[in-house]
Amino acid sequence: MVSTSVTPASPDEIWAILRETAQRQKEHEVEAARWREEEAKRREEAEAEDAKRREEWAELKRGFAETKELFDRTDRQIERNNSEMGRLRNSFGEVIEHLVAPGIKERFCDLGLDFSLGKIAANMVVSENGKDVAEADLWLENAQTILVVEVKAKVKLKDVGRHKDRLEKIRSVHDGLNDSRRIIGAMAGAVFGSKERGAAHDAGFFVLAQTGDTMCMDIPEGFVPREW
């Protein structure tokens, strides 16, 4: 049997082992502290990101609520506008009925255009193949002539061009019906500027302008109405 003996560590070796152990312990503590710091930072960043997302979601919900309220206000405004427009159209129809229509037959009769036995209609719609093609504020007709009157509160230059287009369309529809009656136009307005009057006369339209409570015919010297 062989016996072995262990030489005990010297004091210097023991102190070296202790110093190494202490150094390793210190390094482990530093590493653990760094890990705890990084973990705390990650947790803080995650909480900040979560708070940011919650705030973004809350802001998004507030945005949805504000958008809904905006749409609701817009819907209410559109409803009010439609109601106002309906009342305006009714009022404008009353203007045509009570201010323009009553004396218009007599005014044109003085010019040799007798509509006393013919048809007179407000808001006349002209259709073709089931489709509305044009609408006349005031329509007068007899066996030879159709008079289409456009009525505006304030006549603008563009209204003159639109009325010409309207009569072109009506002429086309009546040609398809083999209706060869001549078509003439007139424009009536509560406010009728000199430029607009000139443009209407140049287009061949009769002009009726408001004077007080009545509509008066304005016919310049040499005026010749256009026939469609």
C-alpha positions as CSV (number, residue, x, y, z in Angstrom):
1,M,0.0,0.0,0.0
2,V,1.3,3.3,-1.1
3,S,0.5,6.3,1.1
4,T,0.4,9.8,-0.1
5,S,0.6,12.9,1.8
6,V,-0.9,16.3,1.1
7,T,1.3,19.3,1.6
8,P,-0.7,21.9,3.4
9,A,-1.0,25.3,1.6
10,S,1.2,27.9,2.7
11,P,-0.2,31.1,4.2
12,D,0.7,33.0,1.0
13,E,-1.2,30.4,-1.1
14,I,-4.2,30.7,1.2
15,W,-4.2,34.5,0.9
16,A,-3.9,34.2,-2.9
17,I,-6.9,31.8,-3.0
18,L,-8.9,34.2,-0.8
19,R,-7.9,37.2,-2.9
20,E,-9.0,35.3,-6.1
21,T,-12.2,34.2,-4.5
22,A,-12.9,37.8,-3.4
23,Q,-12.1,39.1,-6.8
24,R,-14.5,36.6,-8.4
25,Q,-17.2,37.5,-5.9
26,K,-16.7,41.2,-6.7
27,E,-16.9,40.5,-10.4
28,H,-20.1,38.4,-9.9
29,E,-21.6,41.2,-7.8
30,V,-20.7,43.8,-10.5
31,E,-22.2,41.5,-13.2
32,A,-25.3,41.0,-11.1
33,A,-25.6,44.7,-10.6
34,R,-25.2,45.4,-14.3
35,W,-27.8,42.8,-15.1
36,R,-30.2,44.3,-12.5
37,E,-29.6,47.7,-14.0
38,E,-30.2,46.5,-17.5
39,E,-33.3,44.6,-16.4
40,A,-34.6,47.7,-14.7
41,K,-33.9,49.8,-17.8
42,R,-35.7,47.2,-20.0
43,R,-38.6,47.2,-17.6
44,E,-38.7,51.0,-17.5
45,E,-38.5,51.1,-21.3
46,A,-41.3,48.5,-21.6
47,E,-43.5,50.5,-19.1
48,A,-42.8,53.7,-21.0
49,E,-43.7,52.0,-24.3
50,D,-46.8,50.6,-22.8
51,A,-47.8,54.0,-21.4
52,K,-47.1,55.5,-24.8
53,R,-49.3,52.9,-26.5
54,R,-52.1,53.5,-23.9
55,E,-51.8,57.3,-24.5
56,E,-51.8,56.8,-28.3
57,W,-54.9,54.6,-28.0
58,A,-56.6,57.1,-25.8
59,E,-55.7,59.8,-28.3
60,L,-57.0,57.7,-31.1
61,K,-60.3,57.2,-29.2
62,R,-60.5,60.9,-28.6
63,G,-59.9,61.5,-32.3
64,F,-62.6,59.0,-33.2
65,A,-65.0,60.8,-30.8
66,E,-64.1,64.2,-32.2
67,T,-64.5,62.9,-35.8
68,K,-67.9,61.4,-35.0
69,E,-68.9,64.7,-33.4
70,L,-67.7,66.5,-36.5
71,F,-69.7,64.2,-38.7
72,D,-72.8,64.6,-36.5
73,R,-72.5,68.4,-36.6
74,T,-72.0,68.3,-40.4
75,D,-75.1,66.0,-40.8
76,R,-77.1,68.4,-38.6
77,Q,-75.8,71.4,-40.6
78,I,-76.6,69.7,-43.9
79,E,-80.1,68.9,-42.6
80,R,-80.6,72.5,-41.6
81,N,-79.2,73.7,-45.0
82,N,-81.6,71.4,-46.9
83,S,-84.4,72.7,-44.8
84,E,-83.4,76.3,-45.5
85,M,-82.9,75.5,-49.2
86,G,-86.4,74.0,-49.3
87,R,-87.9,77.1,-47.8
88,L,-85.8,79.2,-50.2
89,R,-87.1,77.2,-53.2
90,N,-90.6,77.6,-51.9
91,S,-90.1,81.3,-51.4
92,F,-88.6,81.6,-54.9
93,G,-91.5,79.7,-56.3
94,E,-93.8,82.3,-54.6
95,V,-91.8,85.1,-56.2
96,I,-92.3,83.5,-59.7
97,E,-96.0,82.9,-58.9
98,H,-96.9,86.3,-57.4
99,L,-94.4,88.7,-58.9
100,V,-93.4,87.5,-62.4
101,A,-96.3,85.4,-63.6
102,P,-99.4,87.5,-63.1
103,G,-98.6,90.3,-65.6
104,I,-96.3,88.5,-68.0
105,K,-99.1,87.6,-70.4
106,E,-100.2,91.2,-70.7
107,R,-96.6,92.4,-71.2
108,F,-96.0,89.9,-74.0
109,C,-99.4,90.5,-75.5
110,D,-98.5,94.1,-76.0
111,L,-95.6,92.8,-78.1
112,G,-97.9,90.7,-80.2
113,L,-97.4,87.4,-78.4
114,D,-100.7,86.2,-77.1
115,F,-100.5,83.5,-74.5
116,S,-104.0,84.1,-73.0
117,L,-105.4,80.9,-74.5
118,G,-102.2,78.8,-74.1
119,K,-100.5,77.0,-71.3
120,I,-98.7,78.7,-68.5
121,A,-96.7,76.7,-65.9
122,A,-94.1,77.3,-63.2
123,N,-91.1,75.0,-62.7
124,M,-91.8,73.2,-66.0
125,V,-89.7,70.0,-66.5
126,V,-88.8,69.0,-70.0
127,S,-88.0,65.2,-70.3
128,E,-86.8,63.0,-73.1
129,N,-86.9,59.2,-72.9
130,G,-87.8,59.3,-69.2
131,K,-84.9,61.6,-68.4
132,D,-85.2,65.2,-67.2
133,V,-83.4,67.4,-69.8
134,A,-84.2,70.9,-68.7
135,E,-86.3,72.9,-66.2
136,A,-88.0,76.2,-66.8
137,D,-88.9,78.6,-64.0
138,L,-91.8,79.9,-66.1
139,W,-93.2,78.3,-69.3
140,L,-95.7,80.0,-71.6
141,E,-96.9,78.5,-74.9
142,N,-99.5,78.9,-77.6
143,A,-100.0,77.3,-81.0
144,Q,-97.0,79.1,-82.6
145,T,-94.6,80.0,-79.8
146,I,-93.0,78.6,-76.6
147,L,-91.6,81.2,-74.2
148,V,-89.1,80.0,-71.6
149,V,-88.4,82.4,-68.7
150,E,-85.5,82.1,-66.3
151,V,-86.0,83.9,-63.0
152,K,-83.1,84.9,-60.7
153,A,-82.9,86.9,-57.5
154,K,-79.7,88.3,-58.9
155,V,-78.8,87.6,-62.6
156,K,-75.2,86.8,-63.3
157,L,-73.4,86.6,-66.6
158,K,-73.1,82.8,-66.4
159,D,-76.9,82.6,-66.0
160,V,-77.2,84.0,-69.5
161,G,-75.0,81.2,-71.0
162,R,-76.9,78.6,-69.1
163,H,-80.2,79.8,-70.3
164,K,-78.9,79.6,-73.9
165,D,-77.9,76.0,-73.3
166,R,-81.3,75.3,-71.7
167,L,-83.1,76.5,-74.8
168,E,-80.8,74.5,-77.1
169,K,-81.8,71.4,-75.2
170,I,-85.5,72.2,-75.3
171,R,-85.2,72.8,-79.0
172,S,-83.6,69.4,-79.5
173,V,-86.4,67.7,-77.5
174,H,-89.1,69.4,-79.4
175,D,-87.5,68.6,-82.8
176,G,-87.7,64.9,-81.7
177,L,-91.4,65.4,-81.0
178,N,-91.9,67.0,-84.5
179,D,-92.9,70.2,-82.7
180,S,-91.8,73.0,-85.0
181,R,-93.1,75.9,-82.8
182,R,-90.5,78.6,-82.3
183,I,-88.9,78.9,-78.9
184,I,-87.9,82.2,-77.4
185,G,-86.3,83.1,-74.1
186,A,-86.6,85.8,-71.4
187,M,-84.8,86.5,-68.2
188,A,-86.3,88.1,-65.1
189,G,-84.4,89.3,-62.1
190,A,-84.9,91.3,-58.9
191,V,-81.3,92.6,-59.4
192,F,-80.2,92.9,-63.0
193,G,-76.9,94.8,-63.6
194,S,-76.2,96.7,-66.8
195,K,-73.6,94.2,-68.0
196,E,-76.0,91.3,-67.4
197,R,-78.8,93.1,-69.2
198,G,-76.5,93.8,-72.2
199,A,-75.4,90.1,-72.3
200,A,-79.1,88.9,-72.1
201,H,-80.1,91.3,-74.9
202,D,-77.1,90.2,-77.0
203,A,-78.2,86.6,-76.5
204,G,-81.6,87.5,-77.9
205,F,-83.5,87.3,-74.6
206,F,-86.3,89.6,-73.4
207,V,-85.4,91.2,-70.1
208,L,-87.8,91.7,-67.2
209,A,-86.3,93.8,-64.3
210,Q,-87.9,94.5,-61.0
211,T,-89.1,98.1,-60.4
212,G,-90.8,98.5,-57.1
213,D,-93.3,95.7,-56.7
214,T,-93.6,94.9,-60.4
215,M,-91.5,93.4,-63.2
216,C,-91.0,95.8,-66.1
217,M,-90.0,94.9,-69.7
218,D,-86.6,96.3,-70.8
219,I,-86.4,96.4,-74.6
220,P,-83.6,98.4,-76.1
221,E,-84.0,100.1,-79.5
222,G,-83.5,97.7,-82.3
223,F,-83.8,94.6,-80.2
224,V,-84.7,91.5,-82.1
225,P,-85.4,88.3,-80.1
226,R,-83.6,85.2,-81.0
227,E,-85.7,82.2,-82.1
228,W,-84.6,78.6,-81.4
